[in-house]
Amino acid sequence: MRTLCALLLLVFVAAIVVFATQNRDSVTVNFLDRHETFTLSAIVGAVYLLGMVSGWTVVGMLKRTFYRATEWR
């Protein structure tokens, strides 16, 4: 099982490296009055990390709510 997990991790990292090397185009991001230029792979990575953080937050709130709703007082 450990070998399978290591193999899956290796395939995932390889896919990230291939994506990052093939998507080095610059993209301009506009937010309010700010204009910043980033690479496409950096934007995708940042969005992925923000999604992970927000997902952990939502799951944590749901677990806490479920626990509080089902505990006996």
Stockholm file with secondary structure:
# STOCKHOLM 1.0

chainA/1-73         MRTLCALLLLVFVAAIVVFATQNRDSVTVNFLDRHETFTLSAIVGAVYLLGMVSGWTVVGMLKRTFYRATEWR
#=GR chainA/1-73 SS CHHHHHHHHHHHHHHHHHHHHHCCCEEEEEETTEEEEEEHHHHHHHHHHHHHHHHHHHHHHHHHHHHHHHSCC
#=GC SS_cons        CHHHHHHHHHHHHHHHHHHHHHCCCEEEEEETTEEEEEEHHHHHHHHHHHHHHHHHHHHHHHHHHHHHHHSCC
//
